[in-house]
Amino acid sequence: HARSDRGGGGMILEDVSRAMQDAFRGVDPSEITIRLVGGHKKSDLDLQDLAQKGGGLKSRFFPHEPSMWSFSGVMRRCVAEAMPGAAIDTSLLNRFDGVEGGG
């Protein structure tokens, strides 16, 4: 579950966060680089449609945090909270515009 700014607790995507912590237990975070790869820009910001239907990251979870209105924003926060001190490489994240209709 995502944690919201409406009083939720715990980490963002808690299962993913805990799995990362377990995988890198005992490793100095300054020696870790986590690379977020894939996706495309059009699929990353589908939140306006979801918000109009009563869902979406913006309206349901993070109404006051624009950096969290995209899936990639949630993933960046998840990694940053789970692995403080680790480098996060987003150079291959959402590298392409994508096409209408999710193709």
Secondary structure as UniProt FT lines:
FT   TURN            5..7
FT   TURN            12..13
FT   HELIX           14..23
FT   TURN            24..26
FT   HELIX           29..31
FT   STRAND          33..40
FT   HELIX           41..44
FT   HELIX           47..52
FT   TURN            53..54
FT   HELIX           56..60
FT   TURN            63..64
FT   HELIX           66..68
FT   HELIX           71..82
FT   TURN            84..85
FT   STRAND          87..96
FT   TURN            100..101
//
